Amino acid sequence: MKKKILIFGSEGQLGHDLAAVLAADYQVKAFSRVQADITDFNSVFKIITREKPEFVINAAAYNKVEAAETQSDLAFTINASAVGNMASAAANAGGVFVHVSSDYVFAGNKALFTEADEPNPLSAYGQSKLKGEKLIQSSQVNYYLIRTSSVFGIQAGKQKMNFVDTIIARAKEDKALKVVDDQIMSPTYSFDLAGKIKELIEKPAPFGIYHVSNQGSCSWYEFAQKILELMSINAPITPISTEESGTKVNRPKKSILKNLALEKEGFAPMPTWQDALSRYLKEKYK
Ligand SMILES: NC(=O)c1ccc[n+]([C@@H]2O[C@H](COP(=O)([O-])OP(=O)(O)OC[C@H]3O[C@@H](n4cnc5c(N)ncnc54)[C@H](OP(=O)(O)O)[C@@H]3O)[C@@H](O)[C@H]2O)c1
């Protein structure tokens, strides 16, 4: 009998890839926002209690970093309270909870961040994701808490565009490309992240926090340059500072996640972000 996995947020970049990657080996029940709004605490608790899955995976999140500054109540409800509710429900049902958090829980004041580093978020979005982490840790549930960064995935194009698709679309429309070069991160393909989550639960690795980003790092400007190069698009692109970008949100200057726990547990390293980007572009723009 295949183990049962519930996925919430199944129409996001990661949720979509998780459902695809897990489908062959598990009994997957995937819930979109329409099928299960995670802020409807009672009905989500009831679904988890009724289904008694071996794993509950939360791929749903409020990811609008700019808007979270003015909609922090909503960000905290989705990224924290709803997460605490799912953790309790999973514990109650005897299942393991898998949740995804962000590099934005860190202040960005170090060369790289391991699982042992102390979070210190700069933005409302980061604070809401950290609160979600803390609610899981203070619950009774067995958990894999996975932090990742700068996610791109196939599903994004259906409802909204991720950074990669935005750069390509703007370049094709001859729109000016100005991209910040003073924020350094590790771009991560949701397909690679989904695959590593599958490996984690199958090993099974010890419960706890795992950083899972594609290897290597770059500025958003360097990322955009690579996207254009791999797509053979010859468009002018200008590096700008965060200050020049006009953002009102404090973001980490460097949020490189070191996948130290994966390394210690003997997992194969994640592919480089350049390799991940090249596979993504072939898959989406072939
Ligand atoms: N994207 C990034 O750059 C990034 C960076 C670091 C960490 N992460 C984390 O990685 C995880 C996966 O991110 P992703 O890129 O796959 O995000 P995504 O593509 O934005 O998907 C999030 C999904 O959650 C759904 N959702 C939002 N509110 C919901 C609610 N109340 N109930 C049920 N579903 C709801 C969204 O539905 P709608 O589209 O209908 O709103 C969307 O389908 C998240 O935990 C995110 O915080 C992402």
The ligand as an ORCA input file, in Angstrom:
! r2SCAN-3c Opt
* xyz 0 1
  N       8.995     32.116     -4.713
  C      10.141     32.405     -4.091
  O      10.989     33.136     -4.609
  C      10.431     31.821     -2.727
  C      11.619     32.169     -2.063
  C      11.886     31.608     -0.796
  C      10.973     30.738     -0.233
  N       9.826     30.436     -0.896
  C       8.875     29.545     -0.259
  O       8.770     28.359     -1.032
  C       7.434     27.854     -0.950
  C       6.892     27.609     -2.328
  O       6.885     28.842     -3.031
  P       6.373     28.963     -4.528
  O       7.380     29.750     -5.268
  O       5.961     27.627     -5.033
  O       5.100     29.896     -4.286
  P       3.911     30.243     -5.282
  O       4.225     29.801     -6.672
  O       3.549     31.666     -5.020
  O       2.749     29.306     -4.748
  C       2.103     29.530     -3.537
  C       0.740     28.896     -3.656
  O       0.064     29.092     -2.399
  C      -1.277     29.392     -2.713
  N      -1.938     30.047     -1.600
  C      -1.810     31.334     -1.177
  N      -2.634     31.559     -0.145
  C      -3.300     30.392      0.090
  C      -4.283     30.006      1.011
  N      -4.789     30.852      1.896
  N      -4.735     28.728      0.978
  C      -4.264     27.840      0.056
  N      -3.331     28.163     -0.853
  C      -2.856     29.427     -0.830
  C      -1.182     30.291     -3.928
  O      -2.418     30.359     -4.563
  P      -2.815     31.680     -5.389
  O      -1.883     31.725     -6.555
  O      -4.230     31.440     -5.752
  O      -2.603     32.842     -4.442
  C      -0.133     29.549     -4.754
  O      -0.721     28.530     -5.538
  C       6.653     28.881     -0.123
  O       6.596     28.472      1.216
  C       7.485     30.126     -0.229
  O       7.304     30.998      0.879
  C       9.544     30.937     -2.134
*
